[in-house]
Amino acid sequence: MSSRRSGGPTSRVLGFAGAAAAIAFPAAALAQPVDLFFERTVMTAADSRCDLFTPAVSSALAAGAAQARGAALRAGTDLKSLVAIERNARGRAAQIDCSSPLVASQAARIQAAYGSYARIQRMVYPGDLTEWRADRGVGRTARWRLSQSADFGSNRMIFGLAGRQDNQSALVAVAAFSDKATPYSARLVMRDTGRTMGPYLLGGRQPLAKKLPPSSATRSYIAEARAGAEAELLPKGYAGGWAFRFPTNAVQALSELDPREAVAVEFMLPGGRSRVAYVEVGDFAAGRAFLQIASR
């Protein structure tokens, strides 16, 4: 099924078998990202109307749609076109006959494919310049659930969602400084979607520092807590560092950004000094959805 092919809505759903079977597998990249986004959006909307899937499968499809959306943007599809494609996909889903045996058969295939997807414990989500690593394994010690590493000067940071088996993941930045610097706080800086029409992108392969808007178009989240970083969360090769936990609402704000843009983590030092590390938004939303499937 393709957003560029002819055919009625039922035939489009039946043509979705190959892409839908992957749900959010890395192998799905063999198909065109725009097609995958269209297909997964159709089935997600059809699920909302027809109650086709269990909550876990619905989440998997949502994760796959988010991943395909990010891939389409990075491949050069403009945001306006994706909005139109999503509208078209939802329109197609609105015409589907929920009681059709063909739709039921397609839904059964997707449900069966989820069995393989649910057994995957780790995923890597590559971006333009870096990647997110997702881990939904279990364990009693602290671990990174969704993380991205960044070097800034001679220092190193890991940023993302971290937690233990018995609690929810928190948005955390762990920084290790080569000169043993001690930041007293940190803040997360990102585009303010309420004051902007879209990301500030210059085009081409720009460094992450160039993918933030002017300060007048940003919003900040000050860290709620600071502590010595647990050994399991430290960058490799470092014996110590600092962990900063950001507010819960920053997680949703980060999920709503364009995957091509970046955010900054500013570590504030005495004397008005600071050091800044940059994070690519990438498929943070898809990785977060991947983790949420494990809790269902």
C-alpha positions as CSV (number, residue, x, y, z in Angstrom):
1,M,0.0,0.0,0.0
2,S,1.4,3.4,-1.0
3,S,0.2,6.9,-0.6
4,R,1.0,7.4,-4.3
5,R,-0.9,4.4,-5.7
6,S,-4.5,4.2,-6.8
7,G,-7.2,1.9,-5.4
8,G,-9.9,1.9,-2.8
9,P,-9.4,2.0,0.9
10,T,-9.9,-1.8,1.4
11,S,-7.3,-2.7,-1.2
12,R,-4.9,-0.3,0.4
13,V,-5.3,-2.1,3.8
14,L,-4.7,-5.5,2.2
15,G,-1.5,-4.2,0.5
16,F,-0.2,-3.2,3.9
17,A,0.8,-6.8,4.9
18,G,4.5,-6.5,4.2
19,A,5.1,-3.3,6.0
20,A,2.7,-3.9,8.8
21,A,4.4,-7.2,9.6
22,A,7.5,-5.3,10.5
23,I,5.5,-2.9,12.9
24,A,8.7,-1.0,13.9
25,F,11.5,-3.3,12.9
26,P,14.8,-1.8,11.6
27,A,14.3,-3.9,8.4
28,A,11.2,-1.8,7.6
29,A,13.6,0.8,6.3
30,L,13.7,-1.1,3.1
31,A,10.4,0.5,2.2
32,Q,10.0,4.2,1.5
33,P,9.5,6.1,4.8
34,V,6.6,8.1,3.4
35,D,4.8,4.8,2.5
36,L,5.5,3.3,5.9
37,F,4.2,6.5,7.6
38,F,1.0,6.4,5.5
39,E,0.4,2.7,6.1
40,R,1.0,2.7,9.8
41,T,-1.2,5.8,10.2
42,V,-4.0,4.1,8.3
43,M,-3.9,1.1,10.6
44,T,-3.6,3.2,13.7
45,A,-6.6,5.2,12.7
46,A,-8.5,2.1,11.7
47,D,-7.7,0.6,15.1
48,S,-9.2,3.6,16.8
49,R,-12.4,3.2,14.9
50,C,-12.7,-0.6,14.9
51,D,-10.8,-1.6,18.0
52,L,-8.6,-4.0,16.0
53,F,-5.7,-4.5,18.4
54,T,-4.6,-5.0,22.0
55,P,-3.2,-1.9,23.7
56,A,0.3,-3.3,23.3
57,V,0.0,-3.8,19.5
58,S,-1.6,-0.3,19.2
59,S,1.5,1.1,21.0
60,A,3.8,-0.8,18.7
61,L,2.1,0.6,15.6
62,A,2.3,4.1,17.1
63,A,6.0,3.6,17.7
64,G,6.4,2.5,14.1
65,A,4.5,5.5,12.8
66,A,6.7,7.9,14.8
67,Q,9.8,6.2,13.5
68,A,8.6,6.3,9.9
69,R,7.7,10.0,10.3
70,G,11.1,10.8,11.5
71,A,12.8,8.9,8.7
72,A,10.6,10.7,6.1
73,L,11.6,14.1,7.5
74,R,15.3,13.2,7.4
75,A,14.9,11.9,3.8
76,G,13.7,15.4,2.8
77,T,9.9,15.2,3.0
78,D,8.6,18.6,4.2
79,L,6.4,18.9,7.2
80,K,3.5,20.3,5.3
81,S,3.5,17.2,3.0
82,L,3.5,14.9,6.0
83,V,0.5,16.6,7.5
84,A,-1.3,16.1,4.2
85,I,-0.3,12.5,4.1
86,E,-1.5,11.9,7.6
87,R,-4.8,13.6,6.8
88,N,-5.2,11.4,3.7
89,A,-4.4,8.2,5.7
90,R,-7.0,9.1,8.4
91,G,-9.5,9.8,5.6
92,R,-8.9,6.3,4.1
93,A,-9.2,4.7,7.5
94,A,-12.6,6.4,8.0
95,Q,-13.9,4.6,4.9
96,I,-12.8,1.1,6.0
97,D,-15.6,-1.4,6.8
98,C,-14.7,-2.6,10.2
99,S,-16.6,-5.9,9.7
100,S,-14.8,-6.8,6.5
101,P,-13.2,-10.3,6.6
102,L,-10.3,-8.8,4.7
103,V,-9.7,-6.2,7.4
104,A,-10.0,-8.8,10.1
105,S,-7.4,-11.0,8.3
106,Q,-5.0,-8.1,8.0
107,A,-5.4,-7.2,11.7
108,A,-4.7,-10.8,12.6
109,R,-1.4,-10.7,10.6
110,I,-0.3,-7.6,12.4
111,Q,-1.3,-9.1,15.8
112,A,0.8,-12.2,15.0
113,A,3.8,-10.1,13.9
114,Y,3.7,-8.3,17.3
115,G,4.8,-11.6,19.0
116,S,8.2,-11.3,17.4
117,Y,8.5,-7.6,18.0
118,A,7.6,-7.9,21.7
119,R,10.6,-10.2,22.2
120,I,13.0,-7.5,21.1
121,Q,14.8,-6.0,24.1
122,R,17.0,-3.5,22.5
123,M,16.7,-1.1,19.5
124,V,19.0,1.4,17.9
125,Y,17.4,4.5,16.3
126,P,20.0,6.2,14.0
127,G,19.7,9.9,13.3
128,D,21.6,12.3,11.0
129,L,24.5,12.7,13.3
130,T,24.1,10.4,16.2
131,E,21.7,7.7,17.6
132,W,19.3,6.8,20.4
133,R,19.8,3.4,22.1
134,A,16.7,1.8,23.7
135,D,16.8,-1.0,26.3
136,R,13.6,-2.4,27.8
137,G,15.3,-5.2,29.7
138,V,14.7,-5.7,33.4
139,G,17.0,-5.5,36.3
140,R,17.3,-4.1,39.9
141,T,20.2,-1.8,39.2
142,A,19.9,1.6,37.5
143,R,20.2,1.5,33.7
144,W,19.7,3.7,30.6
145,R,16.4,2.9,29.0
146,L,16.8,5.4,26.2
147,S,20.1,7.2,25.8
148,Q,22.3,9.3,23.6
149,S,26.0,10.1,24.2
150,A,27.7,13.4,23.5
151,D,31.2,14.7,23.7
152,F,31.6,18.4,24.5
153,G,35.2,19.6,24.7
154,S,37.1,17.1,26.8
155,N,33.9,16.1,28.7
156,R,31.3,13.5,28.0
157,M,27.5,13.3,28.7
158,I,24.9,10.6,28.4
159,F,21.3,12.0,28.2
160,G,18.0,10.3,28.1
161,L,15.6,8.1,30.2
162,A,17.0,6.1,33.0
163,G,15.5,4.1,35.8
164,R,15.2,0.8,37.7
165,Q,12.9,-2.1,37.5
166,D,10.7,-0.8,40.3
167,N,10.2,2.8,39.2
168,Q,9.4,4.9,36.2
169,S,12.2,6.2,34.0
170,A,13.2,9.8,34.5
171,L,14.8,12.3,32.1
172,V,18.4,12.5,33.2
173,A,21.7,14.0,32.1
174,V,24.9,12.4,33.4
175,A,28.0,14.4,32.8
176,A,31.7,13.5,33.5
177,F,34.2,16.3,33.4
178,S,37.9,15.7,32.7
179,D,38.9,18.5,35.1
180,K,36.5,17.3,37.9
181,A,34.3,20.4,37.5
182,T,31.2,20.5,39.7
183,P,28.1,22.1,38.2
184,Y,25.6,23.4,40.7
185,S,22.7,23.0,38.3
186,A,21.8,22.2,34.7
187,R,19.1,23.3,32.3
188,L,17.6,21.7,29.2
189,V,17.0,24.2,26.4
190,M,14.8,23.5,23.4
191,R,12.5,25.2,20.8
192,D,9.3,26.6,22.2
193,T,6.6,25.0,20.0
194,G,4.1,27.5,21.3
195,R,6.0,30.4,19.9
196,T,7.3,29.0,16.7
197,M,5.9,27.6,13.4
198,G,8.5,24.9,13.1
199,P,12.2,24.0,13.5
200,Y,15.0,26.4,12.6
201,L,17.0,24.4,10.1
202,L,19.6,25.7,7.7
203,G,19.7,22.6,5.5
204,G,22.5,20.2,4.8
205,R,24.6,18.4,7.4
206,Q,24.8,21.1,10.0
207,P,26.4,20.6,13.5
208,L,23.8,20.2,16.3
209,A,24.6,23.6,17.8
210,K,23.2,25.1,14.5
211,K,19.9,23.3,14.9
212,L,18.6,25.3,17.8
213,P,16.5,28.5,17.3
214,P,17.5,31.9,18.7
215,S,17.2,32.2,22.4
216,S,14.0,34.3,22.0
217,A,12.3,31.2,20.6
218,T,13.4,28.7,23.2
219,R,12.1,27.4,26.5
220,S,14.1,26.0,29.4
221,Y,13.7,23.3,32.0
222,I,15.8,23.6,35.1
223,A,17.0,20.4,36.7
224,E,14.9,19.3,39.7
225,A,17.7,17.4,41.4
226,R,21.4,16.9,41.4
227,A,23.4,13.9,42.7
228,G,26.5,12.0,42.2
229,A,26.0,9.7,39.2
230,E,25.5,6.0,39.9
231,A,28.2,3.8,38.4
232,E,25.8,2.1,36.0
233,L,24.9,5.4,34.4
234,L,28.4,6.8,34.0
235,P,30.1,7.2,30.5
236,K,32.5,4.4,29.9
237,G,36.0,5.0,31.3
238,Y,34.8,7.5,33.9
239,A,34.9,6.8,37.7
240,G,32.6,9.7,38.7
241,G,30.2,12.3,37.4
242,W,27.1,14.3,38.1
243,A,23.5,13.3,37.4
244,F,20.7,15.9,36.8
245,R,17.0,15.0,36.7
246,F,14.7,17.2,34.6
247,P,10.9,17.7,35.1
248,T,8.5,15.1,33.8
249,N,6.8,17.6,31.4
250,A,10.1,18.0,29.6
251,V,9.8,14.4,28.3
252,Q,6.6,15.2,26.4
253,A,8.0,18.5,25.1
254,L,11.0,16.7,23.8
255,S,8.8,14.1,22.1
256,E,6.9,16.8,20.2
257,L,10.0,18.3,18.5
258,D,11.0,17.7,15.0
259,P,13.5,14.8,14.8
260,R,15.9,16.9,12.7
261,E,16.5,19.5,15.4
262,A,18.6,19.6,18.5
263,V,18.3,20.5,22.2
264,A,21.0,21.8,24.5
265,V,22.0,20.8,28.0
266,E,23.8,23.6,29.8
267,F,25.8,22.8,32.9
268,M,26.1,25.8,35.1
269,L,29.3,26.4,37.0
270,P,30.3,28.9,39.7
271,G,31.3,32.3,38.5
272,G,28.7,32.6,35.8
273,R,30.5,30.0,33.6
274,S,28.8,27.1,31.8
275,R,29.5,24.2,29.5
276,V,27.0,23.1,26.9
277,A,26.3,19.7,25.3
278,Y,24.0,19.1,22.4
279,V,21.5,16.3,21.8
280,E,19.9,15.4,18.5
281,V,16.1,15.0,18.9
282,G,16.0,12.1,16.4
283,D,13.6,9.3,17.1
284,F,13.2,10.1,20.8
285,A,9.5,9.8,20.4
286,A,9.7,6.4,18.7
287,G,12.2,5.1,21.3
288,R,10.0,6.3,24.2
289,A,7.0,4.5,22.6
290,F,9.1,1.3,22.3
291,L,9.8,1.5,26.1
292,Q,6.2,2.0,27.0
293,I,5.2,-1.2,25.2
294,A,7.2,-3.2,27.8
295,S,5.0,-1.8,30.6
296,R,1.7,-3.0,29.1
